[in-house]
Amino acid sequence: MRDLAGATWRKSSRSSNQGNCVEVADNLAGVIGVRDSKDTDGAALNFNPGQWAGFVRAVRADALR
């Protein structure tokens, strides 16, 4: 697991106020962090940029059903 100290977390502009959001940190070299916005001190998932790009492509193509 990579150290995410110094990460700048953000939520999607499409997030609602219902609390079912994730936050993404993409400001660190070589790692993308993803965490639950309700549990900011909890665990975070770590992806390399290629993995994250593949996930985003699949979401945009609606290929995760």
mmCIF file of the N, C-alpha and C atoms, coordinates in Angstrom:
data_MODEL
# 
_entry.id   MODEL 
# 
loop_
_atom_site.group_PDB 
_atom_site.id 
_atom_site.type_symbol 
_atom_site.label_atom_id 
_atom_site.label_alt_id 
_atom_site.label_comp_id 
_atom_site.label_asym_id 
_atom_site.label_entity_id 
_atom_site.label_seq_id 
_atom_site.pdbx_PDB_ins_code 
_atom_site.Cartn_x 
_atom_site.Cartn_y 
_atom_site.Cartn_z 
_atom_site.occupancy 
_atom_site.B_iso_or_equiv 
_atom_site.pdbx_formal_charge 
_atom_site.auth_seq_id 
_atom_site.auth_comp_id 
_atom_site.auth_asym_id 
_atom_site.auth_atom_id 
_atom_site.pdbx_PDB_model_num 
ATOM 1   N N  . MET A 1 1  ? 0.850   -1.177 0.000   1.00 0.00 ? 1  MET A N  1 
ATOM 2   C CA . MET A 1 1  ? 0.000   0.000  0.000   1.00 0.00 ? 1  MET A CA 1 
ATOM 3   C C  . MET A 1 1  ? 0.891   1.234  0.000   1.00 0.00 ? 1  MET A C  1 
ATOM 4   N N  . ARG A 1 2  ? 0.561   2.164  -0.851  1.00 0.00 ? 2  ARG A N  1 
ATOM 5   C CA . ARG A 1 2  ? 1.332   3.394  -0.968  1.00 0.00 ? 2  ARG A CA 1 
ATOM 6   C C  . ARG A 1 2  ? 0.923   4.400  0.092   1.00 0.00 ? 2  ARG A C  1 
ATOM 7   N N  . ASP A 1 3  ? 1.838   5.230  0.465   1.00 0.00 ? 3  ASP A N  1 
ATOM 8   C CA . ASP A 1 3  ? 1.566   6.302  1.423   1.00 0.00 ? 3  ASP A CA 1 
ATOM 9   C C  . ASP A 1 3  ? 0.790   7.408  0.708   1.00 0.00 ? 3  ASP A C  1 
ATOM 10  N N  . LEU A 1 4  ? -0.375  7.744  1.238   1.00 0.00 ? 4  LEU A N  1 
ATOM 11  C CA . LEU A 1 4  ? -1.196  8.790  0.632   1.00 0.00 ? 4  LEU A CA 1 
ATOM 12  C C  . LEU A 1 4  ? -1.112  10.109 1.393   1.00 0.00 ? 4  LEU A C  1 
ATOM 13  N N  . ALA A 1 5  ? -0.084  10.255 2.242   1.00 0.00 ? 5  ALA A N  1 
ATOM 14  C CA . ALA A 1 5  ? 0.128   11.539 2.910   1.00 0.00 ? 5  ALA A CA 1 
ATOM 15  C C  . ALA A 1 5  ? 0.370   12.589 1.836   1.00 0.00 ? 5  ALA A C  1 
ATOM 16  N N  . GLY A 1 6  ? -0.264  13.707 1.955   1.00 0.00 ? 6  GLY A N  1 
ATOM 17  C CA . GLY A 1 6  ? -0.136  14.763 0.964   1.00 0.00 ? 6  GLY A CA 1 
ATOM 18  C C  . GLY A 1 6  ? -1.152  14.674 -0.156  1.00 0.00 ? 6  GLY A C  1 
ATOM 19  N N  . ALA A 1 7  ? -2.031  13.659 -0.081  1.00 0.00 ? 7  ALA A N  1 
ATOM 20  C CA . ALA A 1 7  ? -3.060  13.513 -1.113  1.00 0.00 ? 7  ALA A CA 1 
ATOM 21  C C  . ALA A 1 7  ? -4.070  14.656 -1.011  1.00 0.00 ? 7  ALA A C  1 
ATOM 22  N N  . THR A 1 8  ? -4.517  15.112 -2.155  1.00 0.00 ? 8  THR A N  1 
ATOM 23  C CA . THR A 1 8  ? -5.594  16.097 -2.228  1.00 0.00 ? 8  THR A CA 1 
ATOM 24  C C  . THR A 1 8  ? -6.834  15.355 -2.709  1.00 0.00 ? 8  THR A C  1 
ATOM 25  N N  . TRP A 1 9  ? -7.805  15.212 -1.814  1.00 0.00 ? 9  TRP A N  1 
ATOM 26  C CA . TRP A 1 9  ? -9.003  14.426 -2.095  1.00 0.00 ? 9  TRP A CA 1 
ATOM 27  C C  . TRP A 1 9  ? -10.095 15.301 -2.693  1.00 0.00 ? 9  TRP A C  1 
ATOM 28  N N  . ARG A 1 10 ? -10.847 14.731 -3.643  1.00 0.00 ? 10 ARG A N  1 
ATOM 29  C CA . ARG A 1 10 ? -11.961 15.459 -4.247  1.00 0.00 ? 10 ARG A CA 1 
ATOM 30  C C  . ARG A 1 10 ? -13.102 14.494 -4.541  1.00 0.00 ? 10 ARG A C  1 
ATOM 31  N N  . LYS A 1 11 ? -14.312 15.024 -4.513  1.00 0.00 ? 11 LYS A N  1 
ATOM 32  C CA . LYS A 1 11 ? -15.499 14.270 -4.894  1.00 0.00 ? 11 LYS A CA 1 
ATOM 33  C C  . LYS A 1 11 ? -15.922 14.718 -6.288  1.00 0.00 ? 11 LYS A C  1 
ATOM 34  N N  . SER A 1 12 ? -16.628 13.871 -6.974  1.00 0.00 ? 12 SER A N  1 
ATOM 35  C CA . SER A 1 12 ? -17.154 14.214 -8.283  1.00 0.00 ? 12 SER A CA 1 
ATOM 36  C C  . SER A 1 12 ? -18.116 15.385 -8.176  1.00 0.00 ? 12 SER A C  1 
ATOM 37  N N  . SER A 1 13 ? -18.121 16.209 -9.178  1.00 0.00 ? 13 SER A N  1 
ATOM 38  C CA . SER A 1 13 ? -19.089 17.308 -9.214  1.00 0.00 ? 13 SER A CA 1 
ATOM 39  C C  . SER A 1 13 ? -20.509 16.773 -9.372  1.00 0.00 ? 13 SER A C  1 
ATOM 40  N N  . ARG A 1 14 ? -20.645 15.516 -9.723  1.00 0.00 ? 14 ARG A N  1 
ATOM 41  C CA . ARG A 1 14 ? -21.959 14.889 -9.873  1.00 0.00 ? 14 ARG A CA 1 
ATOM 42  C C  . ARG A 1 14 ? -22.425 14.198 -8.597  1.00 0.00 ? 14 ARG A C  1 
ATOM 43  N N  . SER A 1 15 ? -21.667 14.298 -7.535  1.00 0.00 ? 15 SER A N  1 
ATOM 44  C CA . SER A 1 15 ? -22.048 13.680 -6.270  1.00 0.00 ? 15 SER A CA 1 
ATOM 45  C C  . SER A 1 15 ? -23.272 14.374 -5.695  1.00 0.00 ? 15 SER A C  1 
ATOM 46  N N  . SER A 1 16 ? -24.120 13.587 -5.075  1.00 0.00 ? 16 SER A N  1 
ATOM 47  C CA . SER A 1 16 ? -25.286 14.160 -4.410  1.00 0.00 ? 16 SER A CA 1 
ATOM 48  C C  . SER A 1 16 ? -24.966 14.371 -2.937  1.00 0.00 ? 16 SER A C  1 
ATOM 49  N N  . ASN A 1 17 ? -25.889 14.882 -2.201  1.00 0.00 ? 17 ASN A N  1 
ATOM 50  C CA . ASN A 1 17 ? -25.698 15.096 -0.766  1.00 0.00 ? 17 ASN A CA 1 
ATOM 51  C C  . ASN A 1 17 ? -26.250 13.949 0.064   1.00 0.00 ? 17 ASN A C  1 
ATOM 52  N N  . GLN A 1 18 ? -26.404 12.777 -0.524  1.00 0.00 ? 18 GLN A N  1 
ATOM 53  C CA . GLN A 1 18 ? -26.958 11.634 0.182   1.00 0.00 ? 18 GLN A CA 1 
ATOM 54  C C  . GLN A 1 18 ? -25.896 10.820 0.908   1.00 0.00 ? 18 GLN A C  1 
ATOM 55  N N  . GLY A 1 19 ? -24.638 11.169 0.773   1.00 0.00 ? 19 GLY A N  1 
ATOM 56  C CA . GLY A 1 19 ? -23.573 10.510 1.512   1.00 0.00 ? 19 GLY A CA 1 
ATOM 57  C C  . GLY A 1 19 ? -23.035 9.237  0.896   1.00 0.00 ? 19 GLY A C  1 
ATOM 58  N N  . ASN A 1 20 ? -23.424 8.909  -0.316  1.00 0.00 ? 20 ASN A N  1 
ATOM 59  C CA . ASN A 1 20 ? -22.946 7.690  -0.972  1.00 0.00 ? 20 ASN A CA 1 
ATOM 60  C C  . ASN A 1 20 ? -21.868 8.032  -1.987  1.00 0.00 ? 20 ASN A C  1 
ATOM 61  N N  . CYS A 1 21 ? -20.799 8.633  -1.516  1.00 0.00 ? 21 CYS A N  1 
ATOM 62  C CA . CYS A 1 21 ? -19.772 9.144  -2.423  1.00 0.00 ? 21 CYS A CA 1 
ATOM 63  C C  . CYS A 1 21 ? -18.415 8.519  -2.136  1.00 0.00 ? 21 CYS A C  1 
ATOM 64  N N  . VAL A 1 22 ? -17.577 8.557  -3.137  1.00 0.00 ? 22 VAL A N  1 
ATOM 65  C CA . VAL A 1 22 ? -16.173 8.232  -2.962  1.00 0.00 ? 22 VAL A CA 1 
ATOM 66  C C  . VAL A 1 22 ? -15.376 9.488  -3.287  1.00 0.00 ? 22 VAL A C  1 
ATOM 67  N N  . GLU A 1 23 ? -14.177 9.535  -2.768  1.00 0.00 ? 23 GLU A N  1 
ATOM 68  C CA . GLU A 1 23 ? -13.254 10.621 -3.071  1.00 0.00 ? 23 GLU A CA 1 
ATOM 69  C C  . GLU A 1 23 ? -12.042 10.030 -3.774  1.00 0.00 ? 23 GLU A C  1 
ATOM 70  N N  . VAL A 1 24 ? -11.475 10.799 -4.673  1.00 0.00 ? 24 VAL A N  1 
ATOM 71  C CA . VAL A 1 24 ? -10.318 10.373 -5.448  1.00 0.00 ? 24 VAL A CA 1 
ATOM 72  C C  . VAL A 1 24 ? -9.187  11.363 -5.226  1.00 0.00 ? 24 VAL A C  1 
ATOM 73  N N  . ALA A 1 25 ? -7.992  10.843 -5.077  1.00 0.00 ? 25 ALA A N  1 
ATOM 74  C CA . ALA A 1 25 ? -6.782  11.673 -5.001  1.00 0.00 ? 25 ALA A CA 1 
ATOM 75  C C  . ALA A 1 25 ? -5.897  11.288 -6.177  1.00 0.00 ? 25 ALA A C  1 
ATOM 76  N N  . ASP A 1 26 ? -5.660  12.240 -7.056  1.00 0.00 ? 26 ASP A N  1 
ATOM 77  C CA . ASP A 1 26 ? -4.836  11.949 -8.229  1.00 0.00 ? 26 ASP A CA 1 
ATOM 78  C C  . ASP A 1 26 ? -3.660  12.911 -8.371  1.00 0.00 ? 26 ASP A C  1 
ATOM 79  N N  . ASN A 1 27 ? -3.266  13.506 -7.254  1.00 0.00 ? 27 ASN A N  1 
ATOM 80  C CA . ASN A 1 27 ? -2.174  14.478 -7.304  1.00 0.00 ? 27 ASN A CA 1 
ATOM 81  C C  . ASN A 1 27 ? -0.808  13.894 -6.946  1.00 0.00 ? 27 ASN A C  1 
ATOM 82  N N  . LEU A 1 28 ? -0.742  12.622 -6.626  1.00 0.00 ? 28 LEU A N  1 
ATOM 83  C CA . LEU A 1 28 ? 0.532   12.002 -6.249  1.00 0.00 ? 28 LEU A CA 1 
ATOM 84  C C  . LEU A 1 28 ? 1.096   11.194 -7.417  1.00 0.00 ? 28 LEU A C  1 
ATOM 85  N N  . ALA A 1 29 ? 2.392   11.233 -7.572  1.00 0.00 ? 29 ALA A N  1 
ATOM 86  C CA . ALA A 1 29 ? 3.041   10.523 -8.677  1.00 0.00 ? 29 ALA A CA 1 
ATOM 87  C C  . ALA A 1 29 ? 2.891   9.011  -8.528  1.00 0.00 ? 29 ALA A C  1 
ATOM 88  N N  . GLY A 1 30 ? 2.366   8.371  -9.560  1.00 0.00 ? 30 GLY A N  1 
ATOM 89  C CA . GLY A 1 30 ? 2.335   6.912  -9.616  1.00 0.00 ? 30 GLY A CA 1 
ATOM 90  C C  . GLY A 1 30 ? 1.245   6.231  -8.833  1.00 0.00 ? 30 GLY A C  1 
ATOM 91  N N  . VAL A 1 31 ? 0.331   6.970  -8.209  1.00 0.00 ? 31 VAL A N  1 
ATOM 92  C CA . VAL A 1 31 ? -0.721  6.328  -7.424  1.00 0.00 ? 31 VAL A CA 1 
ATOM 93  C C  . VAL A 1 31 ? -2.000  7.167  -7.474  1.00 0.00 ? 31 VAL A C  1 
ATOM 94  N N  . ILE A 1 32 ? -3.126  6.455  -7.564  1.00 0.00 ? 32 ILE A N  1 
ATOM 95  C CA . ILE A 1 32 ? -4.441  7.070  -7.467  1.00 0.00 ? 32 ILE A CA 1 
ATOM 96  C C  . ILE A 1 32 ? -5.088  6.473  -6.217  1.00 0.00 ? 32 ILE A C  1 
ATOM 97  N N  . GLY A 1 33 ? -5.552  7.330  -5.324  1.00 0.00 ? 33 GLY A N  1 
ATOM 98  C CA . GLY A 1 33 ? -6.215  6.872  -4.109  1.00 0.00 ? 33 GLY A CA 1 
ATOM 99  C C  . GLY A 1 33 ? -7.718  7.027  -4.229  1.00 0.00 ? 33 GLY A C  1 
ATOM 100 N N  . VAL A 1 34 ? -8.456  6.076  -3.663  1.00 0.00 ? 34 VAL A N  1 
ATOM 101 C CA . VAL A 1 34 ? -9.918  6.129  -3.645  1.00 0.00 ? 34 VAL A CA 1 
ATOM 102 C C  . VAL A 1 34 ? -10.365 5.768  -2.232  1.00 0.00 ? 34 VAL A C  1 
ATOM 103 N N  . ARG A 1 35 ? -11.260 6.582  -1.663  1.00 0.00 ? 35 ARG A N  1 
ATOM 104 C CA . ARG A 1 35 ? -11.740 6.315  -0.310  1.00 0.00 ? 35 ARG A CA 1 
ATOM 105 C C  . ARG A 1 35 ? -13.215 6.671  -0.178  1.00 0.00 ? 35 ARG A C  1 
ATOM 106 N N  . ASP A 1 36 ? -13.817 6.184  0.882   1.00 0.00 ? 36 ASP A N  1 
ATOM 107 C CA . ASP A 1 36 ? -15.210 6.475  1.217   1.00 0.00 ? 36 ASP A CA 1 
ATOM 108 C C  . ASP A 1 36 ? -15.270 7.869  1.827   1.00 0.00 ? 36 ASP A C  1 
ATOM 109 N N  . SER A 1 37 ? -16.114 8.727  1.279   1.00 0.00 ? 37 SER A N  1 
ATOM 110 C CA . SER A 1 37 ? -16.173 10.103 1.779   1.00 0.00 ? 37 SER A CA 1 
ATOM 111 C C  . SER A 1 37 ? -16.742 10.196 3.193   1.00 0.00 ? 37 SER A C  1 
ATOM 112 N N  . LYS A 1 38 ? -17.448 9.155  3.640   1.00 0.00 ? 38 LYS A N  1 
ATOM 113 C CA . LYS A 1 38 ? -18.002 9.156  4.999   1.00 0.00 ? 38 LYS A CA 1 
ATOM 114 C C  . LYS A 1 38 ? -16.975 8.690  6.032   1.00 0.00 ? 38 LYS A C  1 
ATOM 115 N N  . ASP A 1 39 ? -15.888 8.062  5.591   1.00 0.00 ? 39 ASP A N  1 
ATOM 116 C CA . ASP A 1 39 ? -14.885 7.502  6.492   1.00 0.00 ? 39 ASP A CA 1 
ATOM 117 C C  . ASP A 1 39 ? -13.499 7.941  6.035   1.00 0.00 ? 39 ASP A C  1 
ATOM 118 N N  . THR A 1 40 ? -13.246 9.227  6.152   1.00 0.00 ? 40 THR A N  1 
ATOM 119 C CA . THR A 1 40 ? -11.998 9.778  5.614   1.00 0.00 ? 40 THR A CA 1 
ATOM 120 C C  . THR A 1 40 ? -10.754 9.299  6.355   1.00 0.00 ? 40 THR A C  1 
ATOM 121 N N  . ASP A 1 41 ? -10.912 8.769  7.553   1.00 0.00 ? 41 ASP A N  1 
ATOM 122 C CA . ASP A 1 41 ? -9.768  8.215  8.280   1.00 0.00 ? 41 ASP A CA 1 
ATOM 123 C C  . ASP A 1 41 ? -9.625  6.712  8.068   1.00 0.00 ? 41 ASP A C  1 
ATOM 124 N N  . GLY A 1 42 ? -10.543 6.120  7.318   1.00 0.00 ? 42 GLY A N  1 
ATOM 125 C CA . GLY A 1 42 ? -10.515 4.688  7.060   1.00 0.00 ? 42 GLY A CA 1 
ATOM 126 C C  . GLY A 1 42 ? -9.547  4.328  5.955   1.00 0.00 ? 42 GLY A C  1 
ATOM 127 N N  . ALA A 1 43 ? -9.658  3.098  5.528   1.00 0.00 ? 43 ALA A N  1 
ATOM 128 C CA . ALA A 1 43 ? -8.776  2.567  4.486   1.00 0.00 ? 43 ALA A CA 1 
ATOM 129 C C  . ALA A 1 43 ? -9.054  3.234  3.138   1.00 0.00 ? 43 ALA A C  1 
ATOM 130 N N  . ALA A 1 44 ? -8.045  3.260  2.312   1.00 0.00 ? 44 ALA A N  1 
ATOM 131 C CA . ALA A 1 44 ? -8.170  3.771  0.949   1.00 0.00 ? 44 ALA A CA 1 
ATOM 132 C C  . ALA A 1 44 ? -7.634  2.719  -0.008  1.00 0.00 ? 44 ALA A C  1 
ATOM 133 N N  . LEU A 1 45 ? -8.246  2.633  -1.163  1.00 0.00 ? 45 LEU A N  1 
ATOM 134 C CA . LEU A 1 45 ? -7.745  1.759  -2.216  1.00 0.00 ? 45 LEU A CA 1 
ATOM 135 C C  . LEU A 1 45 ? -6.680  2.510  -2.997  1.00 0.00 ? 45 LEU A C  1 
ATOM 136 N N  . ASN A 1 46 ? -5.706  1.773  -3.505  1.00 0.00 ? 46 ASN A N  1 
ATOM 137 C CA . ASN A 1 46 ? -4.620  2.366  -4.287  1.00 0.00 ? 46 ASN A CA 1 
ATOM 138 C C  . ASN A 1 46 ? -4.574  1.722  -5.663  1.00 0.00 ? 46 ASN A C  1 
ATOM 139 N N  . PHE A 1 47 ? -4.500  2.525  -6.686  1.00 0.00 ? 47 PHE A N  1 
ATOM 140 C CA . PHE A 1 47 ? -4.395  2.043  -8.059  1.00 0.00 ? 47 PHE A CA 1 
ATOM 141 C C  . PHE A 1 47 ? -3.226  2.736  -8.734  1.00 0.00 ? 47 PHE A C  1 
ATOM 142 N N  . ASN A 1 48 ? -2.614  2.033  -9.695  1.00 0.00 ? 48 ASN A N  1 
ATOM 143 C CA . ASN A 1 48 ? -1.626  2.738  -10.506 1.00 0.00 ? 48 ASN A CA 1 
ATOM 144 C C  . ASN A 1 48 ? -2.392  3.478  -11.602 1.00 0.00 ? 48 ASN A C  1 
ATOM 145 N N  . PRO A 1 49 ? -1.794  4.461  -12.239 1.00 0.00 ? 49 PRO A N  1 
ATOM 146 C CA . PRO A 1 49 ? -2.527  5.256  -13.228 1.00 0.00 ? 49 PRO A CA 1 
ATOM 147 C C  . PRO A 1 49 ? -3.140  4.435  -14.368 1.00 0.00 ? 49 PRO A C  1 
ATOM 148 N N  . GLY A 1 50 ? -2.485  3.380  -14.800 1.00 0.00 ? 50 GLY A N  1 
ATOM 149 C CA . GLY A 1 50 ? -3.035  2.541  -15.869 1.00 0.00 ? 50 GLY A CA 1 
ATOM 150 C C  . GLY A 1 50 ? -4.291  1.804  -15.430 1.00 0.00 ? 50 GLY A C  1 
ATOM 151 N N  . GLN A 1 51 ? -4.268  1.282  -14.210 1.00 0.00 ? 51 GLN A N  1 
ATOM 152 C CA . GLN A 1 51 ? -5.451  0.614  -13.674 1.00 0.00 ? 51 GLN A CA 1 
ATOM 153 C C  . GLN A 1 51 ? -6.617  1.585  -13.565 1.00 0.00 ? 51 GLN A C  1 
ATOM 154 N N  . TRP A 1 52 ? -6.353  2.774  -13.053 1.00 0.00 ? 52 TRP A N  1 
ATOM 155 C CA . TRP A 1 52 ? -7.408  3.771  -12.882 1.00 0.00 ? 52 TRP A CA 1 
ATOM 156 C C  . TRP A 1 52 ? -7.972  4.194  -14.242 1.00 0.00 ? 52 TRP A C  1 
ATOM 157 N N  . ALA A 1 53 ? -7.112  4.409  -15.214 1.00 0.00 ? 53 ALA A N  1 
ATOM 158 C CA . ALA A 1 53 ? -7.568  4.796  -16.550 1.00 0.00 ? 53 ALA A CA 1 
ATOM 159 C C  . ALA A 1 53 ? -8.453  3.700  -17.151 1.00 0.00 ? 53 ALA A C  1 
ATOM 160 N N  . GLY A 1 54 ? -8.089  2.442  -16.948 1.00 0.00 ? 54 GLY A N  1 
ATOM 161 C CA . GLY A 1 54 ? -8.912  1.337  -17.439 1.00 0.00 ? 54 GLY A CA 1 
ATOM 162 C C  . GLY A 1 54 ? -10.274 1.303  -16.771 1.00 0.00 ? 54 GLY A C  1 
ATOM 163 N N  . PHE A 1 55 ? -10.314 1.553  -15.472 1.00 0.00 ? 55 PHE A N  1 
ATOM 164 C CA . PHE A 1 55 ? -11.581 1.594  -14.749 1.00 0.00 ? 55 PHE A CA 1 
ATOM 165 C C  . PHE A 1 55 ? -12.461 2.732  -15.277 1.00 0.00 ? 55 PHE A C  1 
ATOM 166 N N  . VAL A 1 56 ? -11.891 3.904  -15.442 1.00 0.00 ? 56 VAL A N  1 
ATOM 167 C CA . VAL A 1 56 ? -12.659 5.056  -15.929 1.00 0.00 ? 56 VAL A CA 1 
ATOM 168 C C  . VAL A 1 56 ? -13.193 4.778  -17.336 1.00 0.00 ? 56 VAL A C  1 
ATOM 169 N N  . ARG A 1 57 ? -12.373 4.175  -18.199 1.00 0.00 ? 57 ARG A N  1 
ATOM 170 C CA . ARG A 1 57 ? -12.841 3.832  -19.547 1.00 0.00 ? 57 ARG A CA 1 
ATOM 171 C C  . ARG A 1 57 ? -14.022 2.875  -19.487 1.00 0.00 ? 57 ARG A C  1 
ATOM 172 N N  . ALA A 1 58 ? -13.938 1.868  -18.627 1.00 0.00 ? 58 ALA A N  1 
ATOM 173 C CA . ALA A 1 58 ? -15.026 0.894  -18.491 1.00 0.00 ? 58 ALA A CA 1 
ATOM 174 C C  . ALA A 1 58 ? -16.301 1.551  -17.976 1.00 0.00 ? 58 ALA A C  1 
ATOM 175 N N  . VAL A 1 59 ? -16.180 2.459  -17.029 1.00 0.00 ? 59 VAL A N  1 
ATOM 176 C CA . VAL A 1 59 ? -17.352 3.165  -16.523 1.00 0.00 ? 59 VAL A CA 1 
ATOM 177 C C  . VAL A 1 59 ? -17.984 4.004  -17.631 1.00 0.00 ? 59 VAL A C  1 
ATOM 178 N N  . ARG A 1 60 ? -17.179 4.728  -18.350 1.00 0.00 ? 60 ARG A N  1 
ATOM 179 C CA . ARG A 1 60 ? -17.697 5.575  -19.435 1.00 0.00 ? 60 ARG A CA 1 
ATOM 180 C C  . ARG A 1 60 ? -18.351 4.759  -20.545 1.00 0.00 ? 60 ARG A C  1 
ATOM 181 N N  . ALA A 1 61 ? -17.859 3.543  -20.769 1.00 0.00 ? 61 ALA A N  1 
ATOM 182 C CA . ALA A 1 61 ? -18.424 2.666  -21.802 1.00 0.00 ? 61 ALA A CA 1 
ATOM 183 C C  . ALA A 1 61 ? -19.599 1.854  -21.269 1.00 0.00 ? 61 ALA A C  1 
ATOM 184 N N  . ASP A 1 62 ? -19.957 2.064  -20.004 1.00 0.00 ? 62 ASP A N  1 
ATOM 185 C CA . ASP A 1 62 ? -21.053 1.332  -19.345 1.00 0.00 ? 62 ASP A CA 1 
ATOM 186 C C  . ASP A 1 62 ? -20.810 -0.174 -19.427 1.00 0.00 ? 62 ASP A C  1 
ATOM 187 N N  . ALA A 1 63 ? -19.554 -0.574 -19.227 1.00 0.00 ? 63 ALA A N  1 
ATOM 188 C CA . ALA A 1 63 ? -19.161 -1.966 -19.367 1.00 0.00 ? 63 ALA A CA 1 
ATOM 189 C C  . ALA A 1 63 ? -19.086 -2.730 -18.043 1.00 0.00 ? 63 ALA A C  1 
ATOM 190 N N  . LEU A 1 64 ? -19.582 -2.159 -16.973 1.00 0.00 ? 64 LEU A N  1 
ATOM 191 C CA . LEU A 1 64 ? -19.443 -2.795 -15.658 1.00 0.00 ? 64 LEU A CA 1 
ATOM 192 C C  . LEU A 1 64 ? -20.757 -3.355 -15.119 1.00 0.00 ? 64 LEU A C  1 
ATOM 193 N N  . ARG A 1 65 ? -21.681 -3.615 -15.961 1.00 0.00 ? 65 ARG A N  1 
ATOM 194 C CA . ARG A 1 65 ? -22.979 -4.143 -15.505 1.00 0.00 ? 65 ARG A CA 1 
ATOM 195 C C  . ARG A 1 65 ? -22.930 -5.615 -15.300 1.00 0.00 ? 65 ARG A C  1 
# 
